[in-house]
Amino acid sequence: MIPTIGPRGTKRLVSALAAGMAVLLIAAACGGDSEKTVTGLIVEAVERDLVEIELLRVRDDGGKVWTFSTEGPVGVNAAHLRQHQVLGEKVVVTYSVYRGDLIATDVRDLMAPSD
């Protein structure tokens, strides 16, 4: 014999599943771990080794200085970023926030608009 839960049990199960789905949808919409970007000028680039950056500081158009750390290669090295610093060329930094720290995951040259 297969046990049944009855109409009341079914309603409770459906309500519990709906509540669970709502919580999951809200959590997904908040995007706690989603990546963000900031565009600006290089203030400082400290190398970890030849290909990795230890620390990166970028000043956005509003004057705010953003300080990033990294957890591996981000697409460019510190020497390339120092070149941007000297020439005044902007970069786009893709980052995530982990325990309040900004972690750069990708750094790219800002493409100049074509005339």
N, C-alpha and C positions, 0 to 999 in steps of 0.2 A: 504494500500500500504506500502510495506517495503522499507525504504530508502536505497539507494546504495551509495557507496563511489567512485565508478569508478576506472579506472586503476591507475590514479595518487594517489589517496587516499590509494589504496591497497599497492602501492610501498612505500609510506611514512610510513604506518603502519608496514610493514615488516621491513623496515629500522630501525624504532624506536624499535621494538621488538628485532632485532638483536643487536643493540647497548646496550640495556638493559641487554641482556643475556651476552654480552661480559664483561660488568662492573661487573656483578655478578660472572662470572667465574674468573676474575682477583682478585676480593676481596677474593674469596674462596681459590685461589691458594696462596695468600700472607699469609694466616693463621695467622692473627693478634692475635687471642686469643688462638692459639694452644698451647698445653702443651709441655714443653721441659724437659730434664733431665740433671742433673749434678751428677757426682760420686766423692766422696772424703772422707776425714777424718773430724770428728767432731772437731770443734774448740771451740764451745760454744753451749749449749742448755739451754734455760731459760724456765721454766715451767709457764704456765698460771694457771693450776690447776693439779690435779692428772693425768688426761688423755690428756690434751692439752698442746701444746708447744706455747709459746708466740714469741720466737725468736730462730732462728737456724743459726749458722755460720758453713760453710763447706769449707775446703781447697781442691781444685782440684789438680790433678797431676802436673799441671803447676805452682802451688803456689798461684793461685788467690783465695782470700777468698770471698765466696758468702754469702750474708746476706738475710735470708728469714724471713717473718712473716707468720702467718697462720690465717685462718678464721674458725677453728674448728679442730676436730681430724684429724691426718694425718697417723694413723696406728701404731705409736709407741709413748711412752711417754718420757719425758726428762730423767728419771732415766735410761731407756734402752739406750738412746743415750749417756749418760755419761759413761756407761759401754763400749760402742764402743770407746769413746774418750780415756779411760784408756788403753784399749787393743789394740788400733791402728787399729781397724777394720773399713773398709769403708762402706758407705751407698750410696744408690741411691735416690736422691731427685727429685721428679716430681713436676714441678712448672709452673705457668703461670705469665705473666707480666700484672699488672694492674696499669695504671697511673705511670709507671716507677718503681713500687715496685715489688719485687719478692715475690710471694705468693706460699708457699709450699702447695701442695695438697695431697702428698703421700710421705712417707719416708719408705724405705725398706732396709733390710740388703743386702749387696752385696754378692751374692753367690760365694764362692770360687770355682775355677775350680777343678773338680775331677781328680785325678791322674790315 
